[in-house]
Amino acid sequence: GWLHAAGQPTVLVYGHYDVQPVDPLELWRSPPFQAQLQQVDGRSYFVGRGVDDDKGGLLQALQGVESFLQTSRSLPLNVKFILEGQEEVGSPNLEAFLRKHKDGLLAGVDTAISADGGQVAADQPGVRLACRRIDEEI
C-alpha cells in the first residue's frame, strides 16, 4: 500500500488471485497452465486461467499505482490492498480476517473498490463499483 498522502482520503482496493478449478482438462482449447498471447479478429488477447477473473483486474490496479509512483513519485491519495486467495470458493475466511484487522488494515479507509471483473467490451475497460459489501459492524 501507499500511506504517505497526509490529509487525503484512503481507498481500499480488493482483488483476488485464485481461479476456477482446471478440471475437466479436455475442455480447454489451450493449455490452462500456460498463458498465451493469441490473435482474434486482428487483436491480441492473453488467454489463460485467471487472466480475466481476476489476475488481469488485480494487475491493472497494482500497475496503476506503480505507474503513478514511477512518474510522480507519490499518489494523490492513500491506498491499501486486500489480495485474497479464496474468492472462488466463497471467501470463507474473509469476514474473520477483516474483523481481526479492522483496527489496522481497515482503519482510516474512506472507500473501497473491487478490482474484480472483466472488461465491458474488447475496446472498453471498466471498473465495477458496489459489487462487494462490508458490514458496517466489522
N, C-alpha and C positions, 0 to 999 in steps of 0.2 A: 504494500500500500504506500500511499504518499500522504503524510500528515504534516506538511510544512507550510500550509496556506493559512496562517493565523487569521482568525476572524471571518473566514469564509465557510460556506456550507460543506458538509461531509456527505458524500454519496457512497453507498454500499453497492458493489457490483457482485451479483450472484451468477455463477456459471457451474456447469458440471462437465466432468471429463470422462465419465463412464459411458458405455454404449450398449446397445441391444445385444443379446446373445447372437453368436455367429451361426448357430445351427438353424436349419439344415444347410450344410456346406454346398451341396449340389445345386442349390438355387442361385448361387452367386454367379454373376456374369463376368466378374473379375476377382482376383484373389483378395479375400476380405482382410488379410493382414498386411497387404501391400498397397499403399496409396499410389494412385496413378493419375497422371495428367492426361485426359482424353479430350479429343476434339469431337464436338457435337454441333452440327449446323454451323460450322466455321468458328465456333467459340471454344475456348479452353476451359475445362472443368476438372477439379480434383474429384476423384472417385475413390471411396474407401469408407470403412466403418467409422462413423462418428464425425465425418467431415462437416455435415450439416447439423447434426444433433449430437453433440453440441461443441465439438472441438473448434469448429470454424468461428462460431459466435464468441466463444471464450477467448480465442486467439485474437480476434478483432479488438476486443476490449483491452486486452493486455498490450497489444501493439499500438493501440491508440494512445495509451498512457506513455508507453515507451517513446513513441514518435514525438509527443509533446515535450517530454523531458529532454530528448536529444536536440530539439530545435530551440526550445525556450528555456531549458534548464529548470523549469518549475511548472506547476499546474495552477490554474486559477481557482481551484477548489481542492478539498481533501478527498482522497479515495481510499476505500478499504475493499478488500475482495474476500468472498467466500467461494472456494473451489471445492465442489462436492463430488464424491465418488460413488454415491448410492442413489442418484436421482431415478435411474431406470428401474429400480426395484422399490420405488415408493418413498425414498428418503426416510427409512425407519429410525435413523439416529439424529436427523437434523434438528428436530424440536428440542431434544435433550441437550444437544451441542449449543444451540442458541441460548437456552436457559442458563447453561453453565457459564457462558461467556458474555452474558448480557451487559455486565459492568465493564467489560474490556472491549471486545470486538464491536459490540453494538452501541457502546457509549458514544454519544455525540453525533450519531447518524441522523441526518436530516431527511434523507430519502434513499430509496433503494431501487435499483433497476436490475432486470434479468438479462443476461447475455444469451439466454436460451432461445432457440428458434431460428428458423432459416430466413432466407431472403424472400421478399414479397414476390419478386419475379427475377428472371435471369439478369436483367439490367437495372434492378432497383433493390438496393439493400434496405433493410428495415430494422427498427428496434421496437420490440413489443414491450408495452408497459402494462402494469397491473395484472400480470399473469401469476404472481406469487402472493401469498398472504402471510404476513407475520402477525400473530396475535398480539394485540397491544399489551397483554398481561405478561408477556415474556420478559 
